[in-house]
């Protein structure tokens, strides 16, 4: 190989290849950040839906427990247990 070809190869390996690799790596990082952001949004929506469901269930349970019929049933059950 002549000196001109060696110089071109040195330039390629020393400057061009690292620039291409860094560009590819940063592009990959940006894409992964977008994917993670979308997952975080999805996870947040799932958590909000689950929280709403739990709140609804809690309201139903509170309504049952504070119902006078439930309290009366509990008192009758306790009286039967005493006998």
C-alpha positions in Angstrom: 0.0 0.0 0.0 1.2 3.5 -0.7 1.3 6.3 1.8 -1.8 8.0 0.4 -3.9 4.8 1.0 -2.5 4.4 4.6 -3.3 8.0 5.3 -6.9 7.6 4.1 -7.3 4.4 6.3 -5.9 6.2 9.3 -8.3 9.1 8.8 -11.2 6.6 8.4 -10.4 4.7 11.5 -9.4 7.7 13.6 -12.2 10.1 12.8 -15.0 8.8 10.6 -15.6 5.5 12.3 -15.8 6.9 15.9 -18.2 9.7 14.6 -20.5 7.1 13.0 -20.4 4.9 16.1 -21.2 7.8 18.4 -24.0 8.9 16.1 -25.5 5.5 16.1 -25.2 5.1 19.9 -26.8 8.5 20.6 -29.6 7.7 18.1 -30.2 4.4 19.9 -30.3 6.2 23.3 -32.8 8.8 22.0 -35.1 6.0 20.7 -34.9 4.1 24.0 -35.8 7.3 25.9 -38.9 7.7 23.7 -39.9 4.1 24.3 -39.4 4.5 28.1 -41.4 7.7 28.1 -44.2 5.9 26.3 -44.0 3.1 28.8 -44.0 5.5 31.7 -47.2 7.2 30.3 -48.8 3.8 29.9 -47.8 2.7 33.4 -49.1 6.0 34.9 -52.4 5.4 33.1 -52.6 1.9 34.5 -51.9 3.1 38.0 -54.5 5.8 37.7 -57.1 3.2 36.5 -56.2 0.8 39.3 -56.5 3.6 41.9 -59.9 4.6 40.6 -61.0 1.0 40.8 -59.7 0.7 44.4 -61.5 3.9 45.3 -64.8 2.6 43.9 -64.4 -0.7 45.8 -63.7 1.2 49.0 -66.8 3.4 48.6 -68.9 0.2 48.2 -67.3 -1.4 51.2 -67.9 1.8 53.3 -71.5 1.8 52.2 -71.9 -1.8 53.3 -70.3 -1.4 56.6 -72.1 1.8 57.5 -75.5 0.3 56.5 -77.8 -0.2 59.5 -78.8 -3.6 58.3 -75.1 -4.7 58.3 -74.7 -3.4 61.9 -77.9 -5.1 63.0 -76.7 -8.4 61.4 -73.4 -8.0 63.3 -75.1 -7.4 66.6 -77.4 -10.5 66.1 -74.4 -12.6 65.2 -72.6 -11.5 68.3 -75.6 -12.2 70.4 -75.9 -15.7 68.9 -72.2 -16.3 69.7 -72.7 -15.4 73.3 -75.4 -18.1 73.7 
